[in-house]
Amino acid sequence: MEEIAAALRLELPERRIVTDPRNVTAPCVLINPPTIQDPHTLCGGFRYQFEVLVIGLAGAGAELHVLAELLAEVLDVLPITLAEPVPVEIGPASGTDPNQGYRLTTNWME
């Protein structure tokens, strides 16, 4: 998680990049713990599949440009295998509208 966060912070120093959900303040990027799989190959090692949430603002489509800009910046840095639009709830203070977001999937081998 910290390697992905460090790569994003290096390339996007003006953006908020967090690995602890308690530190989420939109707009930001949250890197969640990985799913770990044994690839069962001769190379050995494990495959780590990370969920990276790109979190925009709450509300209607008027705020989509904020999410789109942050998403484009993240996509320029990380090798992504899947990107899905998702609503993101940020605690009880999020109000009635969820934040707009994208759940990105990225794979790392070790």
MDTraj code that builds the backbone (N, CA, C; nanometers):
import mdtraj as md
import numpy as np

residues = "MET GLU GLU ILE ALA ALA ALA LEU ARG LEU GLU LEU PRO GLU ARG ARG ILE VAL THR ASP PRO ARG ASN VAL THR ALA PRO CYS VAL LEU ILE ASN PRO PRO THR ILE GLN ASP PRO HIS THR LEU CYS GLY GLY PHE ARG TYR GLN PHE GLU VAL LEU VAL ILE GLY LEU ALA GLY ALA GLY ALA GLU LEU HIS VAL LEU ALA GLU LEU LEU ALA GLU VAL LEU ASP VAL LEU PRO ILE THR LEU ALA GLU PRO VAL PRO VAL GLU ILE GLY PRO ALA SER GLY THR ASP PRO ASN GLN GLY TYR ARG LEU THR THR ASN TRP MET GLU".split()
xyz = np.array([
    [0.0830, -0.1193, 0.0000],
    [0.0000, 0.0000, 0.0000],
    [0.0866, 0.1245, 0.0000],
    [0.1895, 0.1212, 0.0842],
    [0.2751, 0.2400, 0.0959],
    [0.3569, 0.2646, -0.0306],
    [0.3937, 0.1572, -0.1032],
    [0.4663, 0.1755, -0.2292],
    [0.3793, 0.2449, -0.3333],
    [0.2542, 0.2056, -0.3406],
    [0.1626, 0.2708, -0.4344],
    [0.1402, 0.4153, -0.3930],
    [0.1197, 0.4367, -0.2632],
    [0.1003, 0.5732, -0.2133],
    [0.2226, 0.6591, -0.2421],
    [0.3414, 0.6041, -0.2209],
    [0.4644, 0.6799, -0.2457],
    [0.4786, 0.7153, -0.3932],
    [0.4448, 0.6212, -0.4824],
    [0.4523, 0.6490, -0.6259],
    [0.3560, 0.7608, -0.6648],
    [0.2349, 0.7564, -0.6098],
    [0.1372, 0.8615, -0.6399],
    [0.1792, 0.9950, -0.5808],
    [0.2300, 0.9945, -0.4580],
    [0.2724, 1.1206, -0.3953],
    [0.3884, 1.1845, -0.4717],
    [0.4780, 1.1013, -0.5241],
    [0.5919, 1.1531, -0.6000],
    [0.5450, 1.2229, -0.7279],
    [0.4512, 1.1599, -0.7984],
    [0.4033, 1.2139, -0.9252],
    [0.2933, 1.3190, -0.9102],
    [0.2199, 1.3117, -0.7985],
    [0.1064, 1.4031, -0.7767],
    [0.1201, 1.4720, -0.6414],
    [0.2249, 1.5529, -0.6227],
    [0.2522, 1.6100, -0.4900],
    [0.1436, 1.7025, -0.4363],
    [0.0604, 1.7565, -0.5231],
    [-0.0449, 1.8484, -0.4788],
    [-0.1731, 1.7748, -0.4376],
    [-0.1770, 1.6443, -0.4593],
    [-0.2976, 1.5657, -0.4322],
    [-0.2889, 1.4956, -0.2970],
    [-0.4033, 1.4752, -0.2362],
    [-0.4125, 1.4028, -0.1086],
    [-0.4193, 1.2536, -0.1390],
    [-0.3187, 1.1790, -0.0913],
    [-0.3092, 1.0345, -0.1114],
    [-0.3042, 0.9714, 0.0275],
    [-0.3984, 0.8821, 0.0603],
    [-0.4037, 0.8245, 0.1947],
    [-0.4153, 0.6724, 0.1884],
    [-0.3702, 0.6084, 0.2969],
    [-0.3852, 0.4631, 0.3117],
    [-0.4719, 0.4292, 0.4326],
    [-0.5139, 0.5299, 0.5044],
    [-0.5993, 0.5115, 0.6220],
    [-0.7335, 0.5787, 0.5948],
    [-0.8429, 0.5024, 0.5940],
    [-0.9734, 0.5620, 0.5618],
    [-1.0158, 0.6717, 0.6581],
    [-0.9581, 0.6755, 0.7758],
    [-0.9921, 0.7826, 0.8709],
    [-0.9395, 0.9173, 0.8237],
    [-0.8460, 0.9166, 0.7278],
    [-0.7854, 1.0401, 0.6787],
    [-0.8435, 1.0880, 0.5458],
    [-0.9543, 1.0294, 0.5043],
    [-1.0155, 1.0667, 0.3765],
    [-1.0809, 1.2034, 0.3875],
    [-1.0383, 1.2924, 0.2995],
    [-1.1011, 1.4227, 0.2798],
    [-1.1070, 1.4440, 0.1291],
    [-1.2260, 1.4464, 0.0744],
    [-1.2418, 1.4556, -0.0712],
    [-1.2054, 1.5940, -0.1227],
    [-1.1498, 1.5992, -0.2424],
    [-1.1106, 1.4899, -0.3298],
    [-0.9763, 1.4304, -0.2860],
    [-0.9635, 1.2991, -0.3010],
    [-0.8404, 1.2316, -0.2625],
    [-0.8352, 1.0928, -0.3242],
    [-0.7250, 1.0228, -0.2951],
    [-0.7062, 0.8852, -0.3385],
    [-0.6816, 0.8018, -0.2140],
    [-0.7564, 0.6911, -0.2005],
    [-0.7420, 0.5988, -0.0882],
    [-0.6948, 0.4641, -0.1407],
    [-0.5824, 0.4153, -0.0886],
    [-0.5320, 0.2835, -0.1255],
    [-0.5704, 0.1871, -0.0144],
    [-0.6493, 0.0854, -0.0494],
    [-0.6947, -0.0143, 0.0467],
    [-0.6003, -0.1341, 0.0498],
    [-0.6059, -0.2160, 0.1567],
    [-0.5221, -0.3360, 0.1639],
    [-0.5517, -0.4293, 0.0463],
    [-0.4515, -0.5071, 0.0053],
    [-0.4679, -0.5907, -0.1133],
    [-0.5353, -0.7246, -0.0862],
    [-0.5866, -0.7812, -0.1942],
    [-0.6205, -0.9225, -0.1986],
    [-0.4914, -0.9916, -0.2420],
    [-0.4540, -1.0992, -0.1741],
    [-0.3272, -1.1665, -0.2033],
    [-0.3566, -1.3044, -0.2600],
    [-0.2951, -1.3333, -0.3742],
    [-0.3147, -1.4623, -0.4393],
    [-0.1799, -1.5254, -0.4701],
    [-0.1730, -1.6574, -0.4552],
    [-0.0575, -1.7340, -0.4990],
    [-0.0790, -1.7635, -0.6467],
    [0.0082, -1.7137, -0.7353],
    [-0.0166, -1.7319, -0.8788],
    [0.0066, -1.8746, -0.9287],
    [0.0620, -1.9624, -0.8464],
    [0.0873, -2.1013, -0.8858],
    [0.1676, -2.1099, -1.0152],
    [0.2732, -2.0312, -1.0227],
    [0.3591, -2.0352, -1.1405],
    [0.4983, -2.0796, -1.0987],
    [0.5802, -2.1117, -1.1952],
    [0.7179, -2.1511, -1.1672],
    [0.8004, -2.0347, -1.1138],
    [0.7556, -1.9127, -1.1397],
    [0.8286, -1.7940, -1.0943],
    [0.8139, -1.7735, -0.9438],
    [0.7134, -1.8352, -0.8841],
    [0.6899, -1.8158, -0.7413],
    [0.6326, -1.6781, -0.7135],
    [0.6365, -1.6395, -0.5886],
    [0.5872, -1.5086, -0.5504],
    [0.4362, -1.5053, -0.5360],
    [0.3888, -1.3901, -0.4998],
    [0.2455, -1.3691, -0.4803],
    [0.1989, -1.2548, -0.5684],
    [0.0700, -1.2552, -0.5999],
    [0.0085, -1.1453, -0.6729],
    [-0.0761, -1.0666, -0.5750],
    [-0.0512, -0.9375, -0.5687],
    [-0.1259, -0.8477, -0.4822],
    [-0.2184, -0.7644, -0.5690],
    [-0.3471, -0.7722, -0.5415],
    [-0.4452, -0.6960, -0.6171],
    [-0.4994, -0.5862, -0.5258],
    [-0.4685, -0.4618, -0.5610],
    [-0.5062, -0.3479, -0.4784],
    [-0.6295, -0.2782, -0.5320],
    [-0.7156, -0.2360, -0.4392],
    [-0.8272, -0.1489, -0.4715],
    [-0.7838, -0.0069, -0.4374],
    [-0.7879, 0.0779, -0.5378],
    [-0.7531, 0.2190, -0.5207],
    [-0.8797, 0.2992, -0.5478],
    [-0.9249, 0.3740, -0.4479],
    [-1.0443, 0.4567, -0.4656],
    [-1.0033, 0.5994, -0.4984],
    [-1.0491, 0.6465, -0.6120],
    [-1.0318, 0.7867, -0.6497],
    [-1.1634, 0.8529, -0.6108],
    [-1.1575, 0.9423, -0.5133],
    [-1.2784, 0.9983, -0.4528],
    [-1.2941, 1.1447, -0.4912],
    [-1.4078, 1.1729, -0.5531],
    [-1.4403, 1.3104, -0.5891],
    [-1.5318, 1.3721, -0.4847],
    [-1.6074, 1.4691, -0.5272],
    [-1.6965, 1.5418, -0.4373],
    [-1.8347, 1.4780, -0.4337],
    [-1.9109, 1.5124, -0.3339],
    [-2.0492, 1.4653, -0.3235],
    [-2.1381, 1.5469, -0.4148],
    [-2.2470, 1.4857, -0.4599],
    [-2.3447, 1.5628, -0.5351],
    [-2.3618, 1.5182, -0.6780],
    [-2.4278, 1.6003, -0.7511],
    [-2.4671, 1.5694, -0.8883],
    [-2.3521, 1.5889, -0.9868],
    [-2.3835, 1.5745, -1.1135],
    [-2.2840, 1.5800, -1.2195],
    [-2.2067, 1.7094, -1.2325],
    [-2.2498, 1.8153, -1.1677],
    [-2.1785, 1.9423, -1.1773],
    [-2.0363, 1.9315, -1.1237],
    [-2.0119, 1.8321, -1.0369],
    [-1.8797, 1.8153, -0.9777],
    [-1.7960, 1.7083, -1.0483],
    [-1.8452, 1.6538, -1.1585],
    [-1.7732, 1.5467, -1.2275],
    [-1.6349, 1.5879, -1.2758],
    [-1.6162, 1.7141, -1.3093],
    [-1.4849, 1.7570, -1.3592],
    [-1.3760, 1.7392, -1.2540],
    [-1.4090, 1.7530, -1.1261],
    [-1.3109, 1.7347, -1.0186],
    [-1.2646, 1.5887, -1.0158],
    [-1.3590, 1.4970, -1.0228],
    [-1.3273, 1.3542, -1.0246],
    [-1.2524, 1.3176, -1.1523],
    [-1.2980, 1.3671, -1.2657],
    [-1.2354, 1.3342, -1.3942],
    [-1.0897, 1.3779, -1.3988],
    [-1.0612, 1.4948, -1.3455],
    [-0.9236, 1.5458, -1.3450],
    [-0.8338, 1.4591, -1.2571],
    [-0.8796, 1.4268, -1.1367],
    [-0.8016, 1.3437, -1.0457],
    [-0.7841, 1.2032, -1.1038],
    [-0.8892, 1.1470, -1.1602],
    [-0.8816, 1.0144, -1.2203],
    [-0.7789, 1.0118, -1.3334],
    [-0.7799, 1.1098, -1.4196],
    [-0.6839, 1.1155, -1.5313],
    [-0.5405, 1.1196, -1.4795],
    [-0.5164, 1.1950, -1.3729],
    [-0.3821, 1.2037, -1.3162],
    [-0.3372, 1.0693, -1.2596],
    [-0.4270, 0.9998, -1.1894],
    [-0.3935, 0.8693, -1.1310],
    [-0.3684, 0.7669, -1.2415],
    [-0.4505, 0.7685, -1.3458],
    [-0.4340, 0.6735, -1.4562],
    [-0.3016, 0.6921, -1.5290],
    [-0.2458, 0.8131, -1.5246],
    [-0.1150, 0.8382, -1.5857],
    [-0.0010, 0.7769, -1.5040],
    [-0.0273, 0.7444, -1.3771],
    [0.0780, 0.6949, -1.2875],
    [0.0706, 0.5439, -1.2660],
    [-0.0491, 0.4915, -1.2452],
    [-0.0646, 0.3505, -1.2082],
    [-0.1053, 0.2628, -1.3260],
    [-0.0528, 0.1388, -1.3290],
    [-0.1017, 0.0423, -1.4277],
    [-0.2339, -0.0167, -1.3779],
    [-0.3412, 0.0149, -1.4448],
    [-0.4750, -0.0226, -1.3994],
    [-0.5300, -0.1349, -1.4867],
    [-0.5926, -0.2355, -1.4226],
    [-0.6557, -0.3434, -1.4981],
    [-0.8064, -0.3249, -1.5084],
    [-0.8646, -0.2429, -1.4196],
    [-1.0085, -0.2202, -1.4202],
    [-1.0394, -0.0880, -1.3522],
    [-1.1358, -0.0137, -1.4045],
    [-1.1827, 0.1104, -1.3419],
    [-1.3350, 0.1089, -1.3452],
    [-1.3977, 0.1195, -1.2270],
    [-1.5435, 0.1144, -1.2166],
    [-1.5947, 0.2364, -1.1412],
    [-1.6977, 0.3041, -1.1922],
    [-1.7569, 0.4139, -1.1159],
    [-1.8320, 0.3578, -0.9952],
    [-1.8144, 0.4218, -0.8795],
    [-1.8798, 0.3764, -0.7564],
    [-1.9183, 0.4965, -0.6708],
    [-2.0277, 0.4846, -0.5951],
    [-2.0563, 0.5856, -0.4926],
    [-1.9681, 0.5555, -0.3722],
    [-1.9200, 0.6594, -0.3053],
    [-1.8332, 0.6425, -0.1892],
    [-1.8939, 0.7172, -0.0715],
    [-1.9217, 0.6439, 0.0361],
    [-1.9734, 0.7042, 0.1593],
    [-1.8544, 0.7415, 0.2474],
    [-1.8502, 0.8651, 0.2902],
    [-1.7419, 0.9111, 0.3775],
    [-1.8011, 0.9432, 0.5138],
    [-1.8231, 0.8417, 0.5927],
    [-1.8718, 0.8601, 0.7289],
    [-2.0073, 0.9279, 0.7351],
    [-2.0540, 0.9551, 0.8558],
    [-2.1858, 1.0156, 0.8735],
    [-2.1922, 1.1610, 0.8266],
    [-2.0764, 1.2237, 0.8101],
    [-2.0747, 1.3645, 0.7699],
    [-2.0931, 1.3820, 0.6197],
    [-2.1076, 1.2712, 0.5446],
    [-2.1165, 1.2837, 0.3999],
    [-2.2497, 1.3405, 0.3532],
    [-2.3480, 1.3460, 0.4411],
    [-2.4773, 1.4009, 0.4016],
    [-2.5603, 1.2979, 0.3286],
    [-2.6540, 1.3446, 0.2503],
    [-2.7449, 1.2530, 0.1818],
    [-2.6883, 1.2017, 0.0500],
    [-2.5998, 1.2752, -0.0122],
    [-2.5416, 1.2334, -0.1396],
    [-2.4047, 1.1701, -0.1162],
    [-2.3813, 1.0514, -0.1739],
    [-2.2476, 0.9931, -0.1636],
    [-2.1497, 1.0709, -0.2520],
    [-2.0230, 1.0539, -0.2234],
    [-1.9205, 1.1131, -0.3085],
    [-1.9108, 1.0303, -0.4367],
    [-1.8776, 1.0970, -0.5451],
    [-1.8535, 1.0278, -0.6702],
    [-1.7143, 0.9673, -0.6632],
    [-1.6974, 0.8506, -0.7217],
    [-1.5663, 0.7894, -0.7165],
    [-1.5457, 0.6856, -0.8244],
    [-1.4223, 0.6390, -0.8315],
    [-1.3849, 0.5271, -0.9170],
    [-1.3061, 0.4289, -0.8342],
    [-1.3415, 0.3016, -0.8483],
    [-1.2645, 0.1941, -0.7862],
    [-1.1726, 0.1402, -0.8945],
    [-1.0424, 0.1565, -0.8719],
    [-0.9421, 0.1084, -0.9666],
    [-0.8807, -0.0197, -0.9125],
    [-0.8480, -0.1104, -1.0018],
    [-0.7791, -0.2325, -0.9631],
    [-0.6411, -0.2303, -1.0272],
    [-0.5395, -0.2536, -0.9455],
    [-0.4030, -0.2612, -0.9955],
    [-0.3370, -0.3835, -0.9343],
    [-0.2556, -0.4525, -1.0118],
    [-0.1891, -0.5744, -0.9665],
    [-0.0398, -0.5506, -0.9492],
    [0.0160, -0.6078, -0.8436],
    [0.1593, -0.6016, -0.8173],
    [0.2070, -0.7432, -0.7867],
    [0.3211, -0.7790, -0.8371],
    [0.3780, -0.9127, -0.8107],
    [0.4952, -0.8991, -0.7161],
    [0.5115, -1.0039, -0.6330],
    [0.6291, -1.0069, -0.5440],
    [0.6831, -1.1479, -0.5422],
])
top = md.Topology()
chain = top.add_chain()
for i, resn in enumerate(residues, 1):
    res = top.add_residue(resn, chain, resSeq=i)
    for name in ("N", "CA", "C"):
        top.add_atom(name, md.element.get_by_symbol(name[0]), res)
traj = md.Trajectory(xyz[None], top)
